[in-house]
Amino acid sequence: MSNYQQLDAWIDQHFDEQVQFLQALVRVPTDTPPGNNAPHAERTAELIKDYGFEAEKHAVPQAEVQAYGMESITNLIVRRPYGNGGRTVALNAHGDVVPPGEGWSHDPYGAEIVDGAMYGRATAVSKSDFSTFTFAVRALEAVARPTKGTIELHFTYDEEFGGLLGPGWLLEQGLTKPDLMIAAGFSYEVVTAHNGCLQMEVTVHGKMAHAAVPHTGVDALQGATAIMNALYAENVKYQQVTSKVAGIKHPYLNIGRIEGGTNTNVIPGKVVLKIDRRMIPEENPAEVEASIHAVIAKAVQDFNQQRDYQGQDAVRTDIRRILLANAMTPLPGNAPLVDAIQKHGEAVFGEKPAAVGTPLYTDVRLYVERGIPGVIYGAGPRTVLESHAKRADERVQLEDLRRATKVVARALHDLMA
């Protein structure tokens, strides 16, 4: 029996244990916001200790976390050294998730198994890959323990806010510098590039007034509506800006949150918009940000002119950048990762996973920006839509989990040889 077959057999023999491990992780909520994620890190460290894995606990200083808008972050590094020389390969998955929202037919923290799928928030993105990566390393050490190099597990808790206090913080602090890395993903493709993301907060200022005498105020919501219409109109233009990266189409702008007003019978004096602009790899983030500022300025100018608003009675805006996540473009050194995952993906799944880009943005960019080649691969379906990630009834097919674990274990065998 080959080493690959022995790895597969070990994973099959321990799969019930892997499923239970994932269930235990899903049952500890990590809603972000509010982002109180240290308890999940403690639980993860406790669980993997039973496997002989000692987790280094790296707590981000509380002042930094609170200034960032979260409550607690403890990132974990599990180092598995095998001998002098060789590569250091990191495996990264994030434990923070968006809140469940409405519409669930299963308990979002129940980790129920129905018809071969586990339901729950983060079953697909990306607590599933806490288990994929952990059990792939366990299988490798049980069957074909490397004689040199190091594998590191990076379990981090800041992907939803941009990763700067997750992998970004670990890298900035000099706590890790792997040669190669694999991040949580899905099973039917190996992602080598992804979009960038610019998020902005636009505060629209008007003047409150009683609804019975609206002419005495300046309606910030009407001003915000003019801004929103102008921004959404840009999406028509964006469709003509196409990417050459397979899997990525064109830029897109979304307004994901609107807050404002004080009561039904009051003209709104302030409205806050939160904007998400996805950038294809070919775009320049500084130019994108400047263009959005220009669109907003023109919309405000036109709105004020149409209503003859001037001086203190004019609508005005404050614009603040919330997040800038650069696009990820492939580094030349990622070939060993792509080759190993494609080779074993084809062997295990019966089809070669395509090397493509994704319109998502991920923490991998933080490694790539520091010259560390990385790809995205893990347990999940063919599309984000199928996984229900960030929607009700998120789920992972257990057979995808099993087979992805085999692919990762086999790939690590080759990478550590």
C-alpha positions as CSV (number, residue, x, y, z in Angstrom):
1,M,0.0,0.0,0.0
2,S,1.4,3.4,-1.0
3,N,1.8,6.3,1.4
4,Y,-1.1,8.0,-0.3
5,Q,-3.3,5.0,0.2
6,Q,-2.3,4.8,3.9
7,L,-3.1,8.5,4.4
8,D,-6.5,8.0,2.9
9,A,-7.1,4.9,5.1
10,W,-6.0,6.8,8.3
11,I,-8.4,9.7,7.4
12,D,-11.3,7.2,6.8
13,Q,-10.6,5.5,10.1
14,H,-10.6,8.7,12.0
15,F,-13.4,10.5,10.1
16,D,-16.0,10.2,12.8
17,E,-13.6,11.8,15.2
18,Q,-12.9,14.6,12.7
19,V,-16.7,15.3,12.4
20,Q,-17.1,15.5,16.1
21,F,-14.1,17.9,16.3
22,L,-15.8,20.2,13.8
23,Q,-19.1,20.0,15.6
24,A,-17.4,21.1,18.8
25,L,-15.9,24.1,17.0
26,V,-19.2,25.1,15.4
27,R,-21.0,25.1,18.7
28,V,-18.8,27.9,20.1
29,P,-20.2,31.1,18.5
30,T,-17.8,33.6,17.0
31,D,-20.2,36.3,15.6
32,T,-18.2,39.2,14.3
33,P,-19.4,41.8,15.2
34,P,-19.3,41.8,18.2
35,G,-16.1,39.8,17.8
36,N,-15.6,38.1,21.1
37,N,-13.5,35.4,19.7
38,A,-10.9,34.5,22.4
39,P,-13.2,31.8,23.9
40,H,-13.2,29.9,20.6
41,A,-9.4,30.0,20.5
42,E,-9.3,28.6,24.0
43,R,-11.7,25.8,23.0
44,T,-9.7,25.0,19.9
45,A,-6.4,24.8,21.9
46,E,-8.1,22.6,24.4
47,L,-9.4,20.2,21.8
48,I,-6.2,19.9,19.8
49,K,-4.2,19.3,23.0
50,D,-5.8,15.8,23.0
51,Y,-4.0,15.1,19.7
52,G,-0.7,16.1,21.2
53,F,-0.8,19.5,19.5
54,E,0.3,22.5,21.7
55,A,-1.1,25.8,20.5
56,E,0.7,29.0,21.1
57,K,-1.8,31.6,22.2
58,H,-1.1,35.1,20.8
59,A,-3.6,37.5,22.3
60,V,-3.8,40.8,20.4
61,P,-3.6,43.7,22.9
62,Q,-7.0,44.7,24.1
63,A,-6.6,48.4,23.2
64,E,-5.9,47.5,19.6
65,V,-8.8,45.1,19.4
66,Q,-11.3,47.6,20.8
67,A,-10.0,50.4,18.6
68,Y,-10.6,48.0,15.7
69,G,-14.3,47.5,16.7
70,M,-14.0,44.0,18.2
71,E,-14.0,42.6,21.7
72,S,-11.2,40.0,21.8
73,I,-8.8,38.2,19.5
74,T,-6.5,35.3,20.4
75,N,-4.7,33.9,17.4
76,L,-3.2,30.4,17.5
77,I,0.0,29.0,16.0
78,V,0.6,25.3,16.2
79,R,4.2,24.5,15.1
80,R,5.1,20.9,14.1
81,P,8.9,20.8,13.5
82,Y,10.3,17.6,11.9
83,G,14.0,18.3,11.4
84,N,16.6,20.7,10.1
85,G,16.3,22.1,6.6
86,G,13.2,21.8,4.4
87,R,10.3,24.1,4.0
88,T,7.9,25.7,6.4
89,V,4.4,25.3,5.2
90,A,1.6,27.2,6.9
91,L,-2.1,26.2,6.8
92,N,-4.5,29.1,7.7
93,A,-8.2,29.0,8.6
94,H,-10.2,31.7,10.3
95,G,-12.7,31.2,13.1
96,D,-14.6,34.5,13.0
97,V,-17.9,34.6,11.2
98,V,-20.7,37.0,10.3
99,P,-23.8,36.7,12.7
100,P,-26.3,34.0,11.6
101,G,-29.1,36.4,10.6
102,E,-32.6,35.1,9.9
103,G,-34.2,32.3,8.0
104,W,-32.4,29.2,9.4
105,S,-34.2,25.9,9.4
106,H,-31.4,24.4,11.6
107,D,-29.8,25.7,14.7
108,P,-26.9,27.9,13.4
109,Y,-24.8,26.6,16.3
110,G,-26.2,23.1,16.5
111,A,-23.9,21.4,13.9
112,E,-26.7,19.1,13.0
113,I,-26.1,16.4,10.4
114,V,-28.8,15.8,7.9
115,D,-28.5,13.8,4.7
116,G,-24.8,13.8,4.7
117,A,-24.3,17.5,5.4
118,M,-23.4,19.4,8.6
119,Y,-25.4,22.6,9.1
120,G,-24.3,25.6,11.1
121,R,-22.5,29.0,10.8
122,A,-18.9,28.4,9.8
123,T,-19.4,24.8,8.8
124,A,-18.2,25.8,5.3
125,V,-16.3,29.0,6.0
126,S,-14.0,28.2,7.6
127,K,-14.2,26.1,10.8
128,S,-14.4,23.2,8.5
129,D,-10.8,23.7,7.5
130,F,-9.7,23.9,11.2
131,S,-10.6,20.2,11.0
132,T,-9.3,19.6,7.4
133,F,-5.9,21.0,8.2
134,T,-5.6,19.5,11.7
135,F,-6.5,16.0,10.6
136,A,-4.4,16.2,7.4
137,V,-1.4,16.9,9.6
138,R,-2.4,14.1,12.1
139,A,-2.6,11.7,9.2
140,L,0.7,12.7,7.8
141,E,2.5,12.3,11.1
142,A,0.9,8.9,11.7
143,V,1.7,7.5,8.3
144,A,4.7,9.3,6.7
145,R,6.1,11.7,9.3
146,P,8.4,14.2,7.5
147,T,12.1,14.1,8.4
148,K,12.8,17.8,7.8
149,G,10.9,21.1,7.6
150,T,8.0,22.4,9.6
151,I,4.2,22.6,9.3
152,E,2.4,25.4,11.1
153,L,-1.4,25.7,11.7
154,H,-2.5,29.3,11.9
155,F,-6.0,29.6,13.4
156,T,-6.9,33.3,13.3
157,Y,-9.9,35.4,14.2
158,D,-10.1,38.6,12.0
159,E,-11.0,37.7,8.5
160,E,-14.4,39.4,8.6
161,F,-12.7,42.7,9.6
162,G,-9.9,42.3,7.0
163,G,-7.3,40.1,8.7
164,L,-5.0,42.9,9.9
165,L,-5.2,41.6,13.5
166,G,-5.3,38.0,12.4
167,P,-2.6,36.8,10.0
168,G,-1.5,40.4,9.4
169,W,-0.7,40.8,13.1
170,L,1.1,37.5,13.4
171,L,3.3,38.4,10.4
172,E,3.8,42.0,11.5
173,Q,5.0,40.8,14.9
174,G,7.5,38.4,13.3
175,L,5.8,35.4,14.9
176,T,5.8,33.5,11.6
177,K,7.4,33.5,8.2
178,P,6.5,30.4,6.2
179,D,7.9,29.5,2.8
180,L,4.5,28.5,1.4
181,M,0.9,28.6,2.7
182,I,-2.5,27.2,2.0
183,A,-5.6,29.0,3.2
184,A,-9.1,27.7,3.8
185,G,-11.2,27.3,0.7
186,F,-13.4,24.9,-1.3
187,S,-12.7,21.4,-2.7
188,Y,-13.2,21.8,-6.5
189,E,-10.8,24.5,-7.4
190,V,-7.5,25.8,-6.2
191,V,-7.6,29.6,-6.0
192,T,-4.5,31.5,-7.0
193,A,-5.8,35.1,-7.2
194,H,-8.6,37.1,-5.8
195,N,-10.3,40.5,-5.9
196,G,-9.4,43.4,-3.7
197,C,-12.0,45.2,-1.5
198,L,-12.4,48.8,-0.5
199,Q,-14.9,49.6,2.2
200,M,-16.0,53.2,3.0
201,E,-18.3,54.9,5.4
202,V,-20.1,57.9,4.0
203,T,-21.8,60.2,6.5
204,V,-24.4,62.5,4.9
205,H,-25.2,65.6,6.9
206,G,-28.4,67.6,6.5
207,K,-30.5,69.5,9.1
208,M,-33.2,68.0,11.3
209,A,-36.7,69.5,11.2
210,H,-40.2,68.7,12.2
211,A,-42.0,66.7,9.5
212,A,-44.8,69.2,9.5
213,V,-42.5,72.0,8.3
214,P,-40.0,70.1,6.1
215,H,-38.8,73.3,4.4
216,T,-37.1,74.3,7.6
217,G,-34.7,71.4,7.4
218,V,-32.4,69.7,4.9
219,D,-33.3,66.0,4.3
220,A,-30.1,64.0,4.7
221,L,-31.9,60.9,3.5
222,Q,-32.8,62.5,0.2
223,G,-29.2,63.6,-0.2
224,A,-28.1,60.0,0.6
225,T,-30.5,58.7,-2.0
226,A,-28.9,60.9,-4.7
227,I,-25.5,59.6,-3.6
228,M,-26.7,56.0,-3.7
229,N,-28.3,56.4,-7.2
230,A,-25.0,57.8,-8.5
231,L,-23.0,55.0,-6.9
232,Y,-25.2,52.2,-8.2
233,A,-25.1,53.8,-11.7
234,E,-21.4,53.1,-11.7
235,N,-22.1,49.3,-11.7
236,V,-23.3,49.7,-15.3
237,K,-19.9,51.1,-16.2
238,Y,-18.0,48.5,-14.2
239,Q,-19.5,45.7,-16.3
240,Q,-17.3,47.0,-19.2
241,V,-14.1,46.6,-17.0
242,T,-13.3,42.9,-17.3
243,S,-10.5,40.9,-15.7
244,K,-8.2,38.6,-17.5
245,V,-8.1,36.3,-14.5
246,A,-10.3,33.2,-14.9
247,G,-13.0,33.1,-12.3
248,I,-13.1,36.9,-11.9
249,K,-15.5,39.0,-14.0
250,H,-15.7,42.7,-13.3
251,P,-15.8,45.2,-10.4
252,Y,-18.9,45.7,-8.4
253,L,-20.1,48.2,-5.8
254,N,-22.6,47.4,-3.0
255,I,-24.2,49.5,-0.3
256,G,-24.5,47.0,2.6
257,R,-25.7,49.1,5.4
258,I,-27.8,52.3,5.9
259,E,-28.4,54.0,9.3
260,G,-30.1,57.3,9.9
261,G,-33.0,59.4,11.2
262,T,-34.3,59.8,14.7
263,N,-38.1,59.3,14.4
264,T,-40.9,58.9,11.8
265,N,-42.0,62.5,12.2
266,V,-38.6,64.0,11.9
267,I,-36.7,65.1,8.8
268,P,-33.4,63.0,9.0
269,G,-30.4,65.2,9.8
270,K,-27.8,62.5,9.3
271,V,-27.6,59.3,7.3
272,V,-24.6,56.9,7.3
273,L,-23.9,54.6,4.3
274,K,-21.4,51.7,4.3
275,I,-20.0,50.9,0.9
276,D,-18.2,47.8,-0.4
277,R,-16.3,48.1,-3.7
278,R,-14.8,44.9,-5.1
279,M,-11.7,45.6,-7.2
280,I,-10.4,43.2,-9.9
281,P,-6.6,42.5,-9.7
282,E,-6.0,44.8,-12.7
283,E,-7.3,47.9,-10.9
284,N,-5.4,50.5,-8.9
285,P,-6.9,50.9,-5.4
286,A,-5.9,54.6,-5.1
287,E,-7.6,55.4,-8.4
288,V,-10.7,53.5,-7.4
289,E,-10.9,55.3,-4.1
290,A,-10.5,58.7,-5.8
291,S,-13.2,57.9,-8.4
292,I,-15.7,57.1,-5.6
293,H,-14.9,60.4,-3.9
294,A,-15.5,62.1,-7.2
295,V,-18.8,60.4,-7.8
296,I,-20.1,61.3,-4.3
297,A,-18.9,64.9,-4.7
298,K,-20.7,65.3,-8.0
299,A,-23.9,63.8,-6.6
300,V,-23.9,66.2,-3.6
301,Q,-23.1,69.2,-5.8
302,D,-26.0,68.4,-8.2
303,F,-28.4,67.7,-5.3
304,N,-27.6,71.0,-3.6
305,Q,-27.9,73.0,-6.9
306,Q,-31.2,71.4,-7.8
307,R,-32.6,72.5,-4.4
308,D,-30.7,75.8,-4.2
309,Y,-29.1,74.6,-0.9
310,Q,-26.2,76.8,0.1
311,G,-23.9,77.4,3.1
312,Q,-25.1,75.8,6.3
313,D,-28.2,74.6,4.5
314,A,-26.3,72.5,2.0
315,V,-25.9,68.8,2.2
316,R,-22.3,67.8,3.0
317,T,-20.5,64.5,3.5
318,D,-17.7,63.0,5.6
319,I,-16.0,60.0,4.0
320,R,-13.9,57.5,5.9
321,R,-12.1,54.4,4.6
322,I,-13.0,51.4,6.7
323,L,-10.9,48.7,4.9
324,L,-8.5,48.4,2.0
325,A,-7.7,44.8,1.1
326,N,-5.4,44.6,-1.9
327,A,-6.1,42.0,-4.6
328,M,-4.1,38.8,-4.5
329,T,-2.0,38.0,-7.6
330,P,-0.1,34.8,-8.0
331,L,3.6,34.7,-7.0
332,P,5.8,32.5,-9.2
333,G,6.7,30.3,-6.3
334,N,3.2,29.0,-5.9
335,A,3.7,26.3,-8.5
336,P,4.5,23.5,-6.0
337,L,1.3,24.2,-4.2
338,V,-0.9,24.3,-7.3
339,D,0.8,21.2,-8.8
340,A,0.4,19.1,-5.6
341,I,-3.3,20.1,-5.0
342,Q,-4.2,19.5,-8.7
343,K,-2.5,16.2,-8.8
344,H,-4.2,14.8,-5.6
345,G,-7.5,16.6,-6.2
346,E,-7.7,14.7,-9.5
347,A,-6.8,11.4,-7.8
348,V,-9.3,11.8,-4.9
349,F,-12.2,13.6,-6.6
350,G,-11.8,12.2,-10.1
351,E,-11.4,15.6,-11.7
352,K,-8.5,18.1,-11.6
353,P,-9.4,21.3,-9.6
354,A,-9.0,24.3,-11.9
355,A,-6.5,27.0,-10.9
356,V,-8.7,30.1,-10.9
357,G,-9.3,33.5,-9.3
358,T,-12.2,34.3,-7.0
359,P,-14.2,37.5,-6.6
360,L,-13.9,37.2,-2.8
361,Y,-11.0,38.8,-0.8
362,T,-9.2,36.7,1.7
363,D,-6.4,36.8,4.3
364,V,-4.0,35.1,1.8
365,R,-3.1,38.5,0.4
366,L,-1.4,39.4,3.7
367,Y,1.0,36.5,3.2
368,V,1.5,37.1,-0.5
369,E,2.2,40.8,0.1
370,R,5.2,39.6,2.2
371,G,6.5,37.4,-0.6
372,I,5.0,34.1,0.7
373,P,3.4,32.2,-2.1
374,G,-0.1,31.0,-1.2
375,V,-3.2,29.4,-2.6
376,I,-6.7,28.7,-1.3
377,Y,-8.0,25.2,-0.9
378,G,-10.1,23.3,1.6
379,A,-13.5,21.7,2.3
380,G,-16.5,23.0,0.5
381,P,-18.7,22.8,-2.6
382,R,-18.2,24.2,-6.1
383,T,-19.5,27.7,-5.3
384,V,-20.1,30.0,-2.4
385,L,-23.8,30.0,-3.3
386,E,-24.0,26.2,-2.7
387,S,-22.3,26.5,0.7
388,H,-24.8,29.2,1.9
389,A,-21.8,31.0,3.4
390,K,-23.0,34.3,5.0
391,R,-26.6,33.1,4.5
392,A,-29.1,30.9,6.4
393,D,-28.5,27.2,6.5
394,E,-24.7,27.3,5.8
395,R,-23.6,23.7,5.3
396,V,-20.7,21.5,4.3
397,Q,-21.1,18.1,2.7
398,L,-19.2,15.6,4.9
399,E,-17.9,13.7,1.8
400,D,-16.3,16.9,0.6
401,L,-14.7,17.3,4.1
402,R,-13.4,13.8,4.0
403,R,-12.0,14.0,0.5
404,A,-10.5,17.5,0.9
405,T,-8.6,16.3,4.0
406,K,-7.1,13.5,1.9
407,V,-6.0,16.0,-0.8
408,V,-4.4,18.3,1.8
409,A,-2.6,15.4,3.5
410,R,-1.3,14.0,0.2
411,A,-0.2,17.5,-0.9
412,L,1.6,18.0,2.4
413,H,3.4,14.7,1.9
414,D,4.8,15.9,-1.4
415,L,5.6,19.5,-0.2
416,M,7.5,18.2,2.8
417,A,9.4,15.5,0.9
